[in-house]
């Protein structure tokens, strides 16, 4: 269902091959059979046998704070920097240069430092994305485009009456040019 919307040129499941896979097995054409299987996407989640209906069972949700209190865990370290002023707290190179790793560990325990600069769960580096299959790249780009359209769906205000009035004034006030002369 979702895999079919990625691109019709990419083979997602065996149904797109029709009878070719079956015919290659029965006519003992192993090379054709291997080629057809190799052309299928390597993303197993997109295969039709894994598109099962979702179960409707009750799941009890427990929030993070309750679990941290119950298990007596420290505060969660932030995933990314909140603002530009916290960059100085992220820099721990001076402690490493001095060789005081114990101080570094203690400071991270007392006040957890952010783990990264960026807090974008869906960001994938270009180098990582280029090492994935064509199917995976197209699926990622399509989802990214859909999210961009959703975020850009807020319309800007446009004064249509004012625009029409300015066009009308331009036409009315424009000097007439004699086409023959």
C-alpha positions in Angstrom: 0.0 0.0 0.0 2.5 2.6 1.1 5.3 1.0 -0.9 3.3 1.3 -4.1 3.2 5.1 -3.8 7.0 5.4 -3.8 7.5 4.8 -7.5 5.9 2.4 -9.9 9.3 1.8 -11.6 10.7 0.1 -8.6 9.8 -3.5 -8.0 8.4 -3.8 -4.5 6.6 -7.2 -4.4 6.3 -10.3 -6.6 2.9 -9.3 -7.9 4.5 -6.7 -10.1 6.5 -9.4 -11.9 3.3 -11.2 -12.9 4.0 -14.8 -14.2 7.6 -14.2 -15.0 9.0 -15.5 -11.8 6.9 -18.7 -12.0 7.8 -19.2 -15.7 11.5 -18.9 -15.0 11.3 -21.6 -12.3 9.3 -24.0 -14.5 11.4 -23.5 -17.6 14.7 -23.9 -15.6 16.0 -20.4 -16.3 18.0 -19.9 -13.1 19.7 -16.7 -14.3 16.4 -15.1 -15.1 15.0 -16.2 -11.7 18.0 -14.8 -9.9 17.8 -11.5 -11.8 14.1 -11.1 -11.0 14.7 -11.7 -7.3 17.7 -9.3 -7.3 15.5 -6.6 -8.9 13.1 -6.7 -6.0 13.6 -4.1 -3.3 15.7 -5.2 -0.3 13.4 -3.4 2.1 11.6 -6.4 3.7 9.0 -4.2 5.3 7.6 -3.2 1.9 6.9 -6.8 0.9 3.3 -7.7 0.7 3.4 -10.5 3.3 4.5 -8.0 5.9 1.6 -5.7 5.3 -0.6 -7.2 8.1 -3.5 -5.5 9.7 -2.8 -3.6 12.9 -3.7 -5.2 16.2 -6.1 -3.3 18.4 -4.9 -4.2 21.8 -4.9 -1.9 24.8 -1.5 -0.5 25.6 -0.8 1.1 28.9 1.3 4.2 28.5 3.6 5.2 31.2 5.3 8.5 31.0 9.1 9.1 31.3 8.9 11.0 34.6 7.0 8.2 36.4 9.5 5.6 35.3 12.5 7.8 36.3 11.1 8.3 39.8 10.2 4.7 40.2 13.6 3.4 39.1 15.4 6.3 40.8 17.2 7.5 37.6 18.8 10.8 37.1 17.4 13.5 34.9 17.4 12.7 31.2 20.3 14.3 29.3 19.1 16.7 26.5 19.3 15.4 23.0 20.5 18.7 21.5 21.4 22.2 22.3 18.5 24.4 23.3 20.0 27.7 22.2 23.2 29.2 21.0 24.3 30.2 24.6 24.6 26.5 25.6 27.4 25.8 23.1 30.0 26.7 25.7 28.7 24.0 28.0 28.8 21.5 25.2 32.5 22.1 24.7 34.5 19.7 26.9 37.7 19.6 24.9 39.7 21.5 27.6 39.0 18.8 30.2 40.0 16.1 27.7 43.2 18.1 26.8 44.2 18.3 30.4 43.6 14.6 30.8 41.0 15.0 33.6 38.5 12.5 32.4 37.3 12.0 36.0 36.3 15.7 36.1 34.6 15.3 32.8 32.6 12.3 33.9 31.6 14.0 37.2 30.5 17.2 35.4 28.4 15.1 32.9 26.8 13.3 35.9 25.9 16.4 37.8 24.6 18.4 34.8 24.1 16.1 31.7 25.4 17.7 28.5 23.5 17.5 25.2 24.3 14.5 23.1 24.3 16.4 19.7 23.9 19.9 18.2 20.8 19.0 16.2 17.4 17.7 17.6 15.9 16.4 14.4 14.9 12.8 14.7 14.2 12.4 11.0 17.4 13.9 9.8 19.6 11.5 7.8 23.0 12.6 6.7 23.6 12.7 2.9 26.5 10.3 3.1 24.3 7.7 5.0 21.4 8.2 2.6 23.6 7.8 -0.5 24.6 4.3 0.8 21.0 3.1 0.9 19.0 1.5 -1.9 17.2 3.5 -4.6 13.9 2.5 -3.1 14.9 3.7 0.4 16.1 7.1 -1.0 12.9 7.7 -3.0 10.8 6.7 0.0 12.7 9.1 2.2 12.5 12.0 -0.3 8.8 11.4 -0.8 8.1 11.5 2.9 10.3 14.6 3.2 8.3 16.3 0.4 5.0 15.4 2.0 6.2 16.9 5.4 7.4 20.1 3.6 4.0 20.5 1.9 2.2 20.0 5.2 4.4 22.6 6.9 4.0 25.1 4.0 0.2 24.7 4.0 -0.3 27.9 5.9 -1.4 30.4 3.4 -0.1 33.9 3.2 -2.6 36.6 3.2 -3.2 38.2 -0.2 -5.1 41.4 -0.8 -6.9 40.5 -4.0 -9.0 43.7 -4.1 -6.0 45.9 -3.6 -4.1 44.1 -6.4 -7.1 44.4 -8.8 -7.4 48.1 -7.9 -3.7 48.7 -8.7 -4.0 46.9 -12.0 -7.1 48.9 -12.9 -5.3 52.2 -12.0 -2.3 51.2 -14.1 -4.5 50.5 -17.1 -6.6 53.6 -16.7 -3.6 55.9 -16.2 -1.4 54.3 -18.9 -0.8 56.6 -21.9 -2.4 55.5 -25.1 0.0 54.6 -27.8 -0.9 54.9 -31.4 -0.1 51.6 -33.1 0.0 53.1 -36.6 2.4 55.9 -35.9 
